[in-house]
Amino acid sequence: DLLSGSYVIRTRYPSPFISHNEGDEDRGHGTILVASLLLSFLIIFPARFSSGEIVDQVIAVVNNEVISLSDLKHYISFYSISKKGIGLDDALMAALQGLIDERLILTEASRFGVEEPTEEAIKEETKKLEEGDGTGGAGKKLSWQGLEPDNLYTLLRNRRIIARFIDQRINLFILISPEDIDNYLKKNKKEFTGISQEEARLKIGRILTEERSREKVRELKARLRAKADIRINSER
């Protein structure tokens, strides 16, 4: 599948060629029959498939979960990943690595039972994106990028789950001491002129929390990647 750019779609509906009421031996015969029919069809009509349009393509497999070309395109569109200053291949690879990290964190979030966002919350966020500045600019941009409502819903859902997971499993355990704030203030006094010391300390607390959060997230990604089975299809 990885070499040919195809993948298996599991369905809840039984195959019409196999009777599931029969014994194992009969099911085996049914499977052989299906394989023989498909092989014969491919031999008789090879041109039909060689000249046909590729609907989608497998880009990578992460712990047996497929990442398709359309997944990558939607991810790039949603996050407006820029290709400026770097080659196309480098930009695509950077986007793919980001999508792989997203899938790994989503799996970890599921493992810890992170609550799904409500449908109402996703719709509200979608509405804000579509309305943009009130002129419909954002909605037009999303439409131009080829993001259908279902695509956008999935991307927003994933982003909210990851944000909730980071809040619950990382940010909640970050503690900034008064000494940390004092040291930062001493080194960066010029950045906090014109505001009270209390305001400065609150701002520094947020800055240090965000810095440590990013560091912890990078460490998390490295740990997840170290134990993950990641295969990237180089024939894109």
PyMOL commands that set and color helices and strands:
alter all, ss='L'
color gray80, all
select helices_A, chain A and resi 24-44+46-50+69-79+88-111+119-131+137-144+149-169+171-173+178-187+189-192+197-226
alter helices_A, ss='H'
color red, helices_A
select strands_A, chain A and resi 58-62+65-68+230-232
alter strands_A, ss='S'
color yellow, strands_A
deselect
rebuild
show_as cartoon
